[in-house]
């Protein structure tokens, strides 16, 4: 999947995600699948943002760039990888 700054992403409605943080570790439970995963700080930031409302790749890139204090191009590359992983696990999906 290629990057698209205006593509919206969301948490799948059936996912029923739950988040816990212990000592800087972010754990998410996918209620529909019954799976639990530990994610990086960057992936957790993206998931927590998407749990509030869908967001486009551009705004997610800006948020990640500011939070990580990295160049927007570096943040965009990281975001692409994170979204690909989250989509493969069905923790996030592009809005059709």
C-alpha positions as CSV (number, residue, x, y, z in Angstrom):
1,X,0.0,0.0,0.0
2,X,1.5,3.3,-1.0
3,X,1.4,6.4,1.2
4,X,-1.4,8.8,0.6
5,X,-1.5,12.0,2.7
6,X,-5.3,12.3,2.5
7,X,-6.1,8.7,3.1
8,X,-8.2,8.3,6.2
9,X,-7.4,5.6,8.8
10,X,-9.6,4.3,11.5
11,X,-9.9,1.5,14.1
12,X,-12.2,-1.2,12.6
13,X,-15.6,-0.9,14.4
14,X,-15.6,-4.5,15.4
15,X,-12.1,-4.4,16.9
16,X,-13.2,-3.2,20.4
17,X,-9.7,-2.1,21.3
18,X,-8.5,-1.7,24.9
19,X,-5.2,-0.1,25.9
20,X,-3.1,-0.5,29.0
21,X,0.3,1.1,29.8
22,X,2.7,-0.3,32.3
23,X,6.2,1.2,32.8
24,X,6.2,2.7,29.3
25,X,5.0,-0.6,27.7
26,X,1.9,-0.2,25.6
27,X,-0.4,-3.2,25.3
28,X,-3.6,-3.4,23.2
29,X,-6.3,-6.0,23.4
30,X,-8.3,-6.6,20.2
31,X,-11.7,-7.7,21.6
32,X,-13.1,-9.2,18.4
33,X,-10.0,-11.3,17.7
34,X,-9.1,-12.0,21.3
35,X,-5.5,-11.0,20.6
36,X,-3.1,-9.0,22.7
37,X,-0.2,-7.1,21.3
38,X,2.6,-4.9,22.7
39,X,3.4,-2.0,20.4
40,X,6.1,0.6,20.2
41,X,5.6,4.1,21.6
42,X,5.0,5.4,18.0
43,X,2.5,2.7,17.1
44,X,0.7,3.3,20.4
45,X,0.5,7.0,19.7
46,X,-1.1,6.3,16.3
47,X,-3.6,3.8,17.8
48,X,-4.6,6.1,20.7
49,X,-5.2,8.9,18.2
50,X,-7.3,6.6,15.9
51,X,-9.3,5.4,18.9
52,X,-10.6,9.0,19.3
53,X,-11.6,9.4,15.6
54,X,-10.4,8.6,12.0
55,X,-7.4,10.6,10.9
56,X,-5.6,11.2,7.6
57,X,-2.0,10.2,7.0
58,X,-0.9,13.8,6.8
59,X,-2.1,14.7,10.3
60,X,-0.7,11.4,11.7
61,X,2.7,12.2,10.1
62,X,2.7,15.7,11.7
63,X,1.7,14.2,15.1
64,X,4.4,11.5,14.9
65,X,7.0,14.0,13.7
66,X,6.4,16.3,16.7
67,X,6.1,13.6,19.3
68,X,9.3,11.9,18.1
69,X,11.1,15.1,17.2
70,X,12.1,13.8,13.8
71,X,12.0,15.2,10.3
72,X,8.5,14.9,8.7
73,X,10.0,12.7,5.9
74,X,11.4,10.3,8.5
75,X,8.0,10.3,10.3
76,X,6.2,9.6,7.1
77,X,8.4,6.6,6.4
78,X,7.8,5.3,9.9
79,X,4.1,5.9,9.7
80,X,3.8,3.9,6.5
81,X,5.5,0.9,8.2
82,X,3.4,1.3,11.3
83,X,0.1,1.5,9.4
84,X,1.1,-1.6,7.3
85,X,1.7,-3.6,10.5
86,X,-1.5,-2.4,12.2
87,X,-3.5,-3.2,9.1
88,X,-2.1,-6.7,8.8
89,X,-3.1,-7.3,12.5
90,X,-6.5,-5.7,11.8
91,X,-5.9,-3.1,14.5
92,X,-6.4,-0.2,11.9
93,X,-7.8,0.1,8.4
94,X,-8.0,2.6,5.7
95,X,-11.5,4.2,5.3
96,X,-12.9,3.1,2.0
